[in-house]
Structure formats: C-alpha cells, structure tokens
Amino acid sequence: MENNLWIQIKTYFHNNLGTFLNAVKEHLEISLISLGIAMIIGIVCGYLCVKHKQLESKIVPIFQVLRVIPSLAVLLLLLPIIGTGMKSAVIALVLLAVPPVLMNTVVGIKEVPSFMIESAYGMGMTEKQVLWKVQFPLAMPLIFTGIKIAMIEIIASATLAAKIGSGGVGEIIFTGLGLNRTDLLLIGGITVGLLTILSSLLLELINRVVMRYKYVKS
C-alpha cells in the first residue's frame, strides 16, 4: 500500500510537475496580494484607531465580526456580486487577514511608553517624525506578529479559493477529494503546510533584520 502510494506520488510529479509549480505560483500570488492589501488596511486603520479614539469602537468591532464569518461563507457571499476568480478570493482573504494586523497595530502603538513620545516632542520632533522614528519602530514587534498570523491564515485559507476557480494548491486537494486519491491529498496538504512554515520563517527572518538591534548581544 505504502509503496503504491509512493509510486503514485512520483508518477504525479513526473507527469504534472509544470501543473504543480503553476498551482504553487497561483497560491503564492493570491496570498501575497491579499497580505499586502491587508497590511495596508490593518496598519493604517490601526494607527487611525489610536489617534482618533472614537474610531476604535467603530472600526475594530466591524473587522472582528468579519473574522468570525468563515472564509468559504465570505467567498460564496461574494459570488453574486463579484463572480468567480482571483478578485473574490483576494477580498475574502483580506477580510480574514486584516483583524490580526489591525489589533496588533493598535496594541503595539498603545504600548509605546508615553514618556518616550513626550521626550521625542521635547527634542523638537514633528508629529510625523514621532510616528516614524518612535511609535512605529517600538510597535513593530507586535505588528510583525500580527502580519505573521495573517500570513499563516491566508495561506491555509487560500486552498478554499479553488472552489471559485481562482487556482492554487487547493485545486490539487479538491481534485484528490473528488477522485478519492490519497496521493493528491497528501501532495496538496504537505505543500500548503510547507508554504505556511516557509512563509513564517521568512517573516521571522525579515523581523530579525528590521529589528536587529534587539538581537545584538551586549
């Protein structure tokens, strides 16, 4: 049984390597586009929530409610409005990914000690300089954590995008389910797992480069 499964997996890669690589490319494409949009929306909205307190009680609950709705349900709700394809998938994944980035941005900026902000203003910094040189750098570890959570959720949920014809590794998994082929299920599942792990490691590396001062031994 195990030998047959291994032979099936080898045969698949021998005959369908181009299709597999294209599916991985589509999966990464959807994931990176969704993450980029989610980062912009989450960080900007997070900053606005901290700057304008009244916005926090309005913006945060909206995204928290959207996060509760399963991604597949969002995809199906968007079908009559936007139709099938990458656009619907990206919108659903963005709605899923914004909350962790938004919440971590809010918490990160709020946790910047007030005396440091006051000291920055006392040194003659403008509001923009305080934001970019004090608040965001100090909030960055938490923001990066939110981005990492968002990326993991996006890559895992992007498999559902195949249901509406946007491609990706999900197509391999759903084909495996339809044909009751264990080899395709293993190939798809392991690929999604590896993409999740690799993306997490890459973001951790970026975090260490950006925040290298934290890792310098005294």
C-alpha positions, 0 to 999 in steps of 0.5 A: 500500500505504502509503496503504491502510494509512493509510486503514485506520488512520483508518477504525479510529479513526473507527469504534472510537475509544470501543473504543480509549480503553476498551482504553487505560483497561483497560491503564492500570488493570491496570498501575497496580494491579499497580505499586502492589501491587508497590511495596508488596511490593518496598519493604517486603520490601526494607527487611525484607531489610536489617534482618533479614539472614537474610531476604535469602537467603530472600526475594530468591532466591524473587522472582528465580526468579519473574522468570525464569518468563515472564509468559504461563507465570505467567498460564496457571499461574494459570488453574486456580486463579484463572480468567480476568480482571483478578485473574490478570493483576494477580498475574502482573504483580506477580510480574514487577514486584516483583524490580526494586523489591525489589533496588533497595530493598535496594541503595539502603538498603545504600548509605546511608553508615553514618556518616550513620545513626550521626550521625542516632542521635547527634542523638537520632533514633528508629529510625523517624525514621532510616528516614524522614528518612535511609535512605529519602530517600538510597535513593530514587534507586535505588528510583525506578529500580527502580519505573521498570523495573517500570513499563516491564515491566508495561506491555509485559507487560500486552498478554499479559493479553488472552489471559485476557480481562482487556482492554487494548491487547493485545486490539487486537494479538491481534485484528490477529494473528488477522485478519492486519491490519497496521493493528491491529498497528501501532495496538496496538504504537505505543500500548503503546510510547507508554504505556511512554515516557509512563509513564517520563517521568512517573516521571522527572518525579515523581523530579525533584520528590521529589528536587529538591534534587539538581537545584538548581544551586549 
